[in-house]
């Protein structure tokens, strides 16, 4: 898993409780395993990690190739299963937290009480809302695809299946006004700290870091893209039974609430919000008040393979690599 504050929060909220309850020692591995690494571990029958944390667009392709164990939901508490939406409980992976991709303003450029862009159509409107912009690169497959469609008038509940031609036609309009196509969360922080852009597409947790530091930053929760990472078990894990128990523990409301208090990641178990103070809860992407103005990224669409043998994710990357050079 990742190191830093996120990894520390996982240890505190989940691992320590798991070790205390089961007596099983957990070894922390500070590494982000790629799909290629997972496949190699399984193919060589040398699985060195029993539980891995994977981005949601990686789960379906690995599942299709038989590289992940099925999650044993039969050992979970009934009340936890009922409190977690089905899209967070995939057959081969479970999402215990949610984060979002949002529009974020610099409040010196867009102060309270003054006109602000609150939709992606308004983000695209550089005449009405002048200011320097920064958006996520599309070179890795996740990108500003949904935002481009929203900017072009597609409703949140009609985004999928995505019209890729329409995505890039919309991106054509904003391209000249983007100072930086960012590639990572740390780069977002640098862009906002150094005032490189006035309005940014950002992970909510990264923006919250700056807000907590007293930075002139505010998050717009409207039309936020909800996304997540999944706890998965590589096929052939030597400790699969304990791995199943660990993932089941991450579904509990008290553990998810503890995790949310340590790092700004929203719980997937709705009962966790009963245990989170309101000032903390409103920083979280999965807060009930934001549900109607957010949409969930559809990872299954990204994994769908067309007649050309390419997944939609691969098709987007290829199109991006051609488009960005034009």
Helices and strands as residue ranges (DSSP letters): H 4-10, I 11-15, H 16-22, H 35-43, E 52-55, H 56-64, G 73-75, H 78-83, G 86-88, E 89-90, E 93-94, E 97-106, H 120-124, E 133-136, H 145-151, G 156-158, H 164-175, E 178-182, H 185-193, E 199-203, H 204-212, E 217-232, H 240-249, H 253-262, E 266-267, G 270-275, H 278-281, G 288-293, E 294-296, H 299-303, H 312-323
